[in-house]
Amino acid sequence: MENGKYSHGRKVAELEAALAAYTGARFVVGVNSGTDALVLLLRAAGLRPGEEVVVPAFSFVASASSVVLAGGQPVFADIEPDGYGIDPATLAGAVGERARFVMPTHLFSQLADIDGVLGEARRLGLTVVEDSAEAIGMRRHGTHAGLFGAGGVLSFFPTKTLGAIGDAGAVLTDDPAIAETVDALRHHGRFGATIGDFPAISTTTGLPGFNSKMDDIQAAVLLAKLTRLDGDIARRASLAARYTESLDGVAGVRKTPAIRPDSVFYVYVIEVDSRDDLAAHLSAKGVQTEVYYPTPLHLQPCFADRGYREGDFPNAEQACRHTLALPLYPDMSTDDVEQVSSAVRHFYHGRRI
């Protein structure tokens, strides 16, 4: 505030540098949300009007709506039942003449099968961009999420593993041309040095862009929280392990998340029988839950014109019927985890499943 530059200023530049150091990305471009990051990344990576992007049928709606906002058309593929990432074996069936990109989504606690996706993408001639909005801290073979293909994104929505106090996001890429284009698109299509530059209003506009600048107050908050991110990730892992131990063998709990060396727990998602009744039971005991996701993307009303029907993607549809996220955040205690787990056990005790 003392600097008098509240948006697109020095703190944003500091955050970009800090995130580049943390992730290993050559370029990080701060924007105003994870959704805008996806839109700008797709535009900068060369998506042309009407071209298709293969998206998993199980994800937050922004994974597909960002494609529309960038001028493309989403086409859907099924997911792997264990990790909820796009199933590489289903890509060929989703690809049509206008398919140019595939966008795997790294959900909940682990990366998608990125090696399989990259292999199929090469075979099918697709460019890989990653919806890595939930995946800060996730790495495989030393590479951070978002840097396996042309680029990826981060969301700093307040509930994320690294969360702001409002909306904020970023694009990650090692490609200088993509970084330069995203940098211009976020500030009305103005190329050149605009961040922290008061006279930038007069900079020549090179292409139609957006007002997607990050606010400096969000960058300042994220810089402060970045110093404790690894500790928060470790705490989340400890709480997740406690949940898994406490829920092991509970009738009605179909599946707990796999815990892998590269897992980073954004949320703790289980699959259960009588999901909605369990959620109501927990709510009555003061335990908030979240359904990720009640409707698969191919059955969302906004994509009805794509012509998909129920039964097209059985793994995604099954996940939508059974997944439930339990509370998980670094300030939880192990007693909190036991309270939630006990409430789950109480719900299923004596029930006929």
RAWO-V438350 format. One record per helix or strand of 3 or more residues. SS is the DSSP state (h for helix, s for strand). FROM is the first residue (numbers start at 0). TO is the last residue. Records with the same first field share a line. If there is no record, write none. Layout:
SS->FROM-TO ; FROM-TO
This chain:
h->9-22 ; 33-43 ; 61-68 ; 87-93 ; 113-123 ; 175-184 ; 197-201 ; 215-225 ; 228-246 ; 274-283 ; 296-298 ; 300-305 ; 313-321 ; 333-347
s->26-30 ; 51-55 ; 72-76 ; 98-102 ; 126-130 ; 150-154 ; 168-172 ; 252-254 ; 267-271 ; 322-325
